Amino acid sequence: MPVHVVAARFGHADPSITLRVYAHVIRAAEASAADIFAQAIGE
């Protein structure tokens, strides 16, 4: 989901606020994506 869409839903005037507040969620999603990618390429 694009960060500007999420920011608008939360009522944040600037997407950077959303990124700062929810950075821990983004890091968890990145780790999950890395795991899925590794499985897909057989590692």
Rosetta blueprint (number, residue, H / E / L):
1 M L
2 P L
3 V H
4 H H
5 V H
6 V H
7 A H
8 A H
9 R H
10 F H
11 G L
12 H L
13 A L
14 D L
15 P H
16 S H
17 I H
18 T H
19 L H
20 R H
21 V H
22 Y L
23 A H
24 H H
25 V H
26 I H
27 R H
28 A H
29 A H
30 E H
31 A H
32 S H
33 A H
34 A H
35 D H
36 I H
37 F H
38 A H
39 Q H
40 A H
41 I L
42 G L
43 E L
